[in-house]
Structure formats: C-alpha cells, structure tokens
Amino acid sequence: QVQLVESGGGLVQAGGSLRLSCTASGTTSLINVMSWYRQRPGKEREMTAVVYNGGDTDYADSVKGRFTISRNNAKTSVYLQMNNLKPEDTAVYYCKLFKNGTTYWGQGTQVTVAS
C-alpha cells in the first residue's frame, strides 16, 4: 500500500519562504512521476510543479522563478522550495505520485501567506 506523507506547511509573511516535503512509503519502483498540486480557496486543484522520471521539471506559470521542485535519488521523496511567497499562493498543497498507471495523493498541507 503506497502512502504519501507531506510536511512543511504553515503560516508565513509575504516575501517569505517555505519548504514542503513529501515521502512515499510502500513503493520500491524507481519509475515514477512526482508532483505538487495546490487547491486555492474557491478554485480547482491545479498542477504547481512536476518532476518527471528522467529528471525534467515543469512549473505552472504563476510559480516559475519562485518555486523549485526536487527529489531524492531513491525517488521516494519530493520537495518544493517556495520563495518570495505571495498571498495568492495560499492553498492546500498536495503531493502526487504516478507510477505503474496508478495515481496516489497525499493528505495535503496548508500553506497560508499573510499580506
């Protein structure tokens, strides 16, 4: 049973930084895609950053240049470094793992950016 556990959310002032972490357990596959999604108040869940199996990354336009996604060599943990945070980054952030045709989600971690 694959489980994803996120941590690192919290309350931060605008312009500040946070680092989110997500660790997957119950999987030994080294072939996967790991990503971060977020759901802002009143909005649908949206892709924020993704790291593909080969290491390429992609970002939503709204976070390019401010957020950086990375992972460990074992491909069991993914991180999201968020700099220069803005109030509009306030959201629940979810970790997503896609492997062997199956999608797994974490429980979400709240990020609140105060103006």
Backbone as a chain_set.jsonl record, in Angstrom:
{"seq": "QVQLVESGGGLVQAGGSLRLSCTASGTTSLINVMSWYRQRPGKEREMTAVVYNGGDTDYADSVKGRFTISRNNAKTSVYLQMNNLKPEDTAVYYCKLFKNGTTYWGQGTQVTVAS", "coords": {"N": [[0.836, -1.187, 0.0], [0.765, 2.036, -1.042], [1.702, 5.03, 0.483], [1.577, 8.53, 0.98], [3.152, 11.099, 2.662], [2.97, 14.354, 3.677], [4.717, 17.333, 4.684], [5.648, 20.467, 6.239], [4.11, 22.7, 5.695], [2.487, 25.832, 6.631], [2.164, 29.048, 8.288], [3.174, 32.042, 6.826], [4.785, 35.185, 6.242], [4.197, 37.45, 3.518], [6.582, 37.356, 0.924], [8.23, 35.664, 2.228], [9.615, 32.321, 2.813], [9.026, 28.816, 2.34], [9.469, 25.295, 2.762], [8.28, 22.44, 1.398], [7.803, 18.984, 2.052], [7.544, 15.617, 0.915], [7.064, 12.27, 1.458], [7.157, 9.034, 0.184], [5.915, 5.872, 1.027], [5.946, 2.279, 0.967], [6.516, 1.681, -1.621], [8.722, 0.503, -4.123], [9.414, 1.086, -6.614], [11.369, 2.58, -9.114], [10.559, 4.058, -11.147], [8.771, 6.727, -11.81], [6.544, 9.55, -11.599], [6.602, 12.521, -9.922], [4.826, 15.052, -8.245], [3.601, 18.317, -7.312], [0.55, 19.631, -6.405], [-1.897, 22.212, -6.006], [-4.645, 23.587, -4.185], [-6.389, 26.337, -4.236], [-8.436, 28.609, -2.268], [-11.781, 28.295, -3.179], [-11.131, 27.486, -5.715], [-10.256, 25.121, -8.341], [-8.265, 22.146, -8.013], [-4.875, 22.431, -8.993], [-2.036, 21.838, -11.111], [1.161, 22.451, -9.863], [3.967, 22.041, -9.771], [6.184, 19.71, -11.294], [8.18, 16.777, -11.416], [9.638, 14.74, -13.674], [10.189, 11.271, -14.56], [12.738, 11.056, -15.705], [13.975, 13.253, -14.725], [13.477, 15.793, -15.693], [11.802, 18.916, -15.219], [8.798, 20.823, -14.604], [6.735, 23.737, -14.395], [3.928, 25.578, -13.119], [2.934, 28.611, -14.657], [2.515, 30.668, -12.859], [4.217, 30.247, -10.73], [6.772, 30.009, -11.615], [10.233, 30.621, -11.402], [10.079, 31.213, -8.749], [9.406, 28.956, -7.24], [10.862, 25.754, -6.601], [11.16, 22.461, -7.549], [12.283, 19.321, -6.327], [13.865, 16.107, -5.829], [14.744, 13.105, -4.006], [17.487, 10.773, -4.596], [16.547, 8.207, -4.532], [14.031, 8.465, -5.41], [11.862, 8.568, -3.74], [11.101, 10.632, -2.221], [9.89, 13.932, -2.478], [10.344, 17.405, -2.923], [9.377, 20.805, -2.345], [10.558, 23.84, -2.763], [9.675, 26.968, -1.824], [9.858, 30.246, -2.575], [9.786, 33.819, -2.059], [7.04, 34.147, -1.417], [3.576, 34.761, -2.057], [0.422, 36.284, -1.173], [-1.516, 35.106, -2.815], [-0.59, 32.569, -3.132], [-1.607, 31.119, -1.122], [-2.999, 28.131, -0.123], [-4.078, 24.678, -0.101], [-1.638, 22.309, -0.323], [-0.838, 19.538, -2.263], [0.79, 16.434, -2.547], [1.611, 14.343, -5.243], [1.893, 11.145, -6.636], [2.702, 9.27, -9.424], [2.727, 6.128, -10.746], [3.26, 3.109, -12.485], [0.811, 3.302, -13.802], [-0.971, 4.128, -11.887], [-2.355, 6.554, -9.697], [-1.439, 8.319, -6.817], [-2.25, 10.165, -3.897], [-1.267, 12.577, -1.469], [-2.291, 13.713, 1.835], [-2.462, 16.388, 1.987], [-1.228, 19.678, 2.763], [-1.496, 22.665, 4.534], [-0.799, 25.881, 3.36], [-0.39, 29.148, 4.237], [-0.235, 32.45, 3.348], [0.417, 35.492, 4.623], [-0.482, 38.875, 4.107]], "CA": [[0.0, 0.0, 0.0], [1.559, 3.262, -1.138], [1.219, 6.169, 1.253], [2.338, 9.767, 0.839], [3.028, 11.944, 3.85], [3.512, 15.688, 3.43], [5.012, 18.182, 5.826], [6.318, 21.722, 5.914], [3.208, 23.832, 5.524], [2.379, 26.731, 7.767], [1.841, 30.454, 8.07], [4.376, 32.82, 6.531], [4.53, 36.518, 5.719], [4.501, 37.645, 2.106], [8.013, 37.501, 0.699], [8.939, 34.623, 2.948], [9.876, 31.037, 2.166], [8.68, 27.556, 2.976], [9.892, 24.096, 2.034], [7.389, 21.303, 1.601], [8.384, 17.668, 1.829], [6.592, 14.515, 0.745], [7.762, 10.992, 1.425], [6.329, 7.896, -0.199], [6.252, 4.574, 1.601], [5.221, 1.176, 0.353], [6.833, 1.535, -3.037], [10.136, 0.344, -4.423], [9.593, 1.38, -8.03], [12.185, 3.752, -9.401], [9.988, 4.715, -12.324], [7.572, 7.43, -11.38], [6.447, 10.995, -11.772], [6.173, 13.107, -8.664], [4.412, 16.427, -8.478], [2.855, 19.074, -6.315], [-0.641, 20.345, -6.833], [-2.46, 23.034, -4.94], [-6.038, 23.987, -4.326], [-6.623, 27.633, -3.589], [-9.836, 28.758, -1.843], [-12.757, 28.523, -4.233], [-10.59, 27.103, -7.014], [-9.996, 23.709, -8.541], [-6.88, 21.722, -7.808], [-4.072, 22.725, -10.174], [-0.644, 21.42, -11.08], [2.066, 23.53, -9.49], [5.306, 21.674, -10.203], [6.306, 18.275, -11.553], [9.485, 16.241, -11.803], [9.4, 13.526, -14.426], [11.06, 10.154, -14.204], [14.098, 11.326, -16.158], [14.528, 14.402, -14.014], [12.981, 17.073, -16.194], [10.813, 19.556, -14.359], [7.905, 21.796, -15.222], [6.079, 24.55, -13.388], [2.858, 26.483, -13.511], [3.479, 29.946, -14.951], [2.378, 31.545, -11.698], [5.252, 29.991, -9.722], [8.09, 29.937, -12.255], [11.205, 31.562, -10.88], [9.926, 31.338, -7.289], [9.328, 27.617, -6.657], [11.766, 24.756, -7.156], [10.846, 21.085, -7.165], [13.432, 18.417, -6.35], [13.56, 14.812, -5.234], [15.949, 12.379, -3.618], [17.956, 9.833, -5.619], [15.727, 6.998, -4.483], [12.723, 8.819, -5.978], [10.818, 8.294, -2.758], [10.732, 11.896, -1.587], [9.871, 15.101, -3.359], [10.365, 18.635, -2.141], [9.005, 22.027, -3.048], [11.084, 25.045, -2.151], [8.837, 28.083, -2.241], [10.451, 31.528, -2.195], [9.032, 35.022, -2.422], [5.633, 33.75, -1.383], [2.582, 35.818, -2.195], [-0.875, 35.873, -0.594], [-2.248, 34.236, -3.739], [-0.074, 31.195, -3.013], [-2.337, 30.449, -0.058], [-3.675, 26.956, -0.68], [-3.682, 23.357, 0.403], [-0.698, 21.731, -1.28], [-0.922, 18.078, -2.29], [1.806, 15.663, -3.235], [1.032, 13.32, -6.122], [2.823, 10.163, -7.2], [2.126, 8.47, -10.514], [3.605, 5.03, -11.126], [2.59, 1.896, -12.961], [-0.547, 3.598, -14.208], [-1.812, 4.45, -10.735], [-2.1, 7.851, -9.074], [-1.57, 8.355, -5.362], [-2.274, 11.533, -3.369], [-1.082, 12.811, -0.05], [-3.46, 14.257, 2.521], [-2.454, 17.839, 1.826], [-0.681, 20.506, 3.823], [-1.965, 24.034, 4.356], [0.142, 26.996, 3.296], [-1.086, 30.417, 4.328], [0.682, 33.572, 3.189], [-0.212, 36.714, 5.12], [-0.007, 40.088, 3.424]], "C": [[0.877, 1.244, 0.0], [0.901, 4.355, -0.311], [2.159, 7.348, 1.053], [2.081, 10.625, 2.06], [3.733, 13.27, 3.576], [3.789, 16.391, 4.749], [5.604, 19.488, 5.335], [5.409, 22.907, 5.699], [3.174, 24.702, 6.761], [1.988, 28.12, 7.356], [3.14, 31.229, 7.873], [3.948, 34.192, 6.015], [4.868, 36.574, 4.235], [5.986, 37.969, 1.936], [8.855, 36.44, 1.373], [9.072, 33.343, 2.154], [9.362, 29.89, 3.017], [9.208, 26.423, 2.121], [8.957, 22.956, 2.404], [8.134, 20.015, 1.294], [7.273, 16.637, 1.697], [7.396, 13.232, 0.623], [6.771, 9.873, 1.133], [6.833, 6.634, 0.484], [5.435, 3.5, 0.895], [5.478, 1.004, -1.126], [8.329, 1.383, -3.213], [10.423, 0.672, -5.88], [10.426, 2.639, -8.204], [11.682, 4.49, -10.631], [8.712, 5.416, -11.891], [7.656, 8.904, -11.758], [5.912, 11.538, -10.456], [5.863, 14.581, -8.886], [3.729, 17.017, -7.259], [1.688, 19.765, -7.014], [-1.064, 21.257, -5.682], [-3.912, 23.358, -5.242], [-6.245, 25.253, -3.519], [-8.094, 27.764, -3.231], [-10.746, 29.082, -3.02], [-12.308, 28.124, -5.621], [-10.445, 25.6, -7.115], [-8.527, 23.4, -8.271], [-6.101, 21.913, -9.113], [-2.64, 22.242, -9.996], [0.225, 22.627, -10.776], [3.479, 23.266, -9.982], [5.378, 20.165, -10.35], [7.755, 17.935, -11.868], [9.237, 14.869, -12.426], [10.441, 12.464, -14.09], [12.513, 10.432, -14.564], [14.751, 12.527, -15.497], [14.098, 15.756, -14.543], [11.9, 17.611, -15.264], [9.944, 20.513, -15.167], [7.136, 22.499, -14.112], [4.889, 25.287, -13.978], [3.473, 27.873, -13.713], [3.497, 30.833, -13.706], [3.48, 31.361, -10.656], [6.647, 29.917, -10.317], [9.004, 31.025, -11.711], [11.137, 31.74, -9.373], [9.95, 29.975, -6.595], [10.32, 26.704, -7.358], [11.374, 23.381, -6.624], [12.12, 20.248, -7.256], [13.003, 17.099, -5.713], [14.859, 14.155, -4.793], [16.3, 11.351, -4.678], [17.107, 8.571, -5.661], [14.339, 7.216, -5.07], [11.593, 8.443, -5.027], [10.381, 9.553, -2.019], [10.8, 13.01, -2.612], [9.71, 16.331, -2.481], [9.892, 19.802, -3.0], [9.525, 23.208, -2.239], [10.319, 26.229, -2.702], [9.424, 29.374, -1.688], [9.561, 32.671, -2.66], [7.531, 34.733, -2.481], [4.712, 34.954, -1.407], [1.266, 35.352, -1.563], [-1.661, 34.936, -1.505], [-1.697, 32.822, -3.804], [-0.767, 30.432, -1.89], [-3.194, 29.333, -0.633], [-3.351, 25.744, 0.178], [-2.827, 22.731, -0.689], [-0.705, 20.203, -1.122], [0.255, 17.5, -3.07], [1.109, 14.576, -4.054], [2.136, 12.432, -6.675], [2.081, 9.369, -8.274], [3.12, 7.392, -10.881], [2.766, 3.833, -11.518], [1.114, 2.141, -13.267], [-1.5, 3.97, -13.086], [-1.377, 5.778, -10.131], [-2.364, 7.765, -7.575], [-1.468, 9.812, -4.914], [-1.938, 11.531, -1.879], [-2.322, 13.464, 0.534], [-3.546, 15.774, 2.422], [-1.863, 18.545, 3.025], [-1.033, 21.964, 3.526], [-0.805, 25.013, 4.352], [-0.676, 28.282, 3.295], [-0.059, 31.542, 4.284], [-0.066, 34.843, 3.577], [0.38, 37.936, 4.425], [0.497, 41.114, 4.419]], "O": [[1.641, 1.473, 0.937], [-0.307, 4.574, -0.397], [3.376, 7.185, 0.969], [0.934, 10.851, 2.445], [4.928, 13.307, 3.283], [3.187, 16.091, 5.779], [6.009, 19.612, 4.179], [5.894, 24.027, 5.534], [3.747, 24.367, 7.797], [1.541, 28.356, 6.234], [4.084, 31.091, 8.651], [2.878, 34.337, 5.424], [5.724, 35.83, 3.756], [6.562, 38.745, 2.697], [10.054, 36.332, 1.118], [8.698, 33.276, 0.983], [9.275, 29.983, 4.241], [9.376, 26.567, 0.91], [8.858, 22.562, 3.566], [8.98, 19.962, 0.402], [6.203, 16.772, 2.292], [8.295, 13.123, -0.211], [5.706, 9.778, 1.742], [8.035, 6.367, 0.512], [4.386, 3.77, 0.31], [4.759, 0.278, -1.812], [9.114, 2.05, -2.539], [11.562, 0.547, -6.33], [10.21, 3.639, -7.52], [12.313, 5.439, -11.096], [7.695, 4.771, -11.637], [8.697, 9.411, -12.174], [4.895, 11.069, -9.943], [6.562, 15.268, -9.63], [3.341, 16.318, -6.323], [1.838, 20.389, -8.064], [-0.638, 21.085, -4.541], [-4.339, 23.396, -6.396], [-6.272, 25.237, -2.289], [-8.929, 27.091, -3.836], [-10.502, 30.032, -3.764], [-13.007, 28.383, -6.601], [-10.503, 24.888, -6.113], [-7.67, 24.284, -8.299], [-6.596, 21.599, -10.195], [-2.101, 22.234, -8.889], [0.048, 23.695, -11.361], [4.121, 24.153, -10.545], [4.713, 19.429, -9.62], [8.463, 18.711, -12.508], [8.698, 13.965, -11.787], [11.439, 12.736, -13.423], [13.419, 10.081, -13.808], [15.939, 12.783, -15.689], [14.339, 16.773, -13.893], [11.182, 16.852, -14.612], [10.31, 20.947, -16.259], [6.914, 21.942, -13.037], [4.846, 25.581, -15.173], [4.415, 28.253, -13.018], [4.399, 31.652, -13.532], [3.663, 32.219, -9.792], [7.619, 29.774, -9.576], [8.612, 32.185, -11.576], [12.028, 32.346, -8.777], [10.46, 29.858, -5.481], [10.588, 26.854, -8.55], [11.272, 23.168, -5.416], [12.938, 20.446, -8.155], [11.922, 16.994, -5.135], [15.945, 14.599, -5.164], [15.495, 11.082, -5.569], [16.969, 7.942, -6.71], [13.563, 6.271, -5.212], [10.507, 8.051, -5.456], [9.4, 9.534, -1.276], [11.66, 13.021, -3.493], [9.041, 16.304, -1.448], [10.0, 19.775, -4.226], [9.001, 23.53, -1.173], [10.315, 26.467, -3.91], [9.481, 29.568, -0.474], [8.706, 32.509, -3.531], [6.857, 35.037, -3.465], [5.019, 36.014, -0.86], [1.031, 34.15, -1.437], [-2.39, 34.068, -1.025], [-2.28, 31.962, -4.464], [-0.542, 29.233, -1.722], [-4.014, 29.561, -1.522], [-2.483, 25.778, 1.05], [-3.248, 22.636, -1.842], [-0.595, 19.665, -0.02], [0.651, 18.02, -4.114], [0.138, 13.97, -3.602], [3.177, 12.914, -7.123], [0.98, 8.866, -8.05], [4.242, 7.697, -11.286], [1.702, 3.583, -10.952], [0.272, 1.279, -13.017], [-2.703, 4.111, -13.309], [-0.187, 6.085, -10.062], [-3.372, 7.215, -7.131], [-0.701, 10.594, -5.476], [-2.283, 10.607, -1.143], [-3.287, 13.737, -0.18], [-4.576, 16.37, 2.735], [-1.979, 18.079, 4.158], [-0.881, 22.43, 2.397], [0.06, 24.979, 5.227], [-1.55, 28.472, 2.449], [0.872, 31.578, 5.088], [-1.052, 35.219, 2.943], [1.586, 38.013, 4.19], [0.934, 42.195, 4.024]]}, "num_chains": 1, "name": "protein.A"}
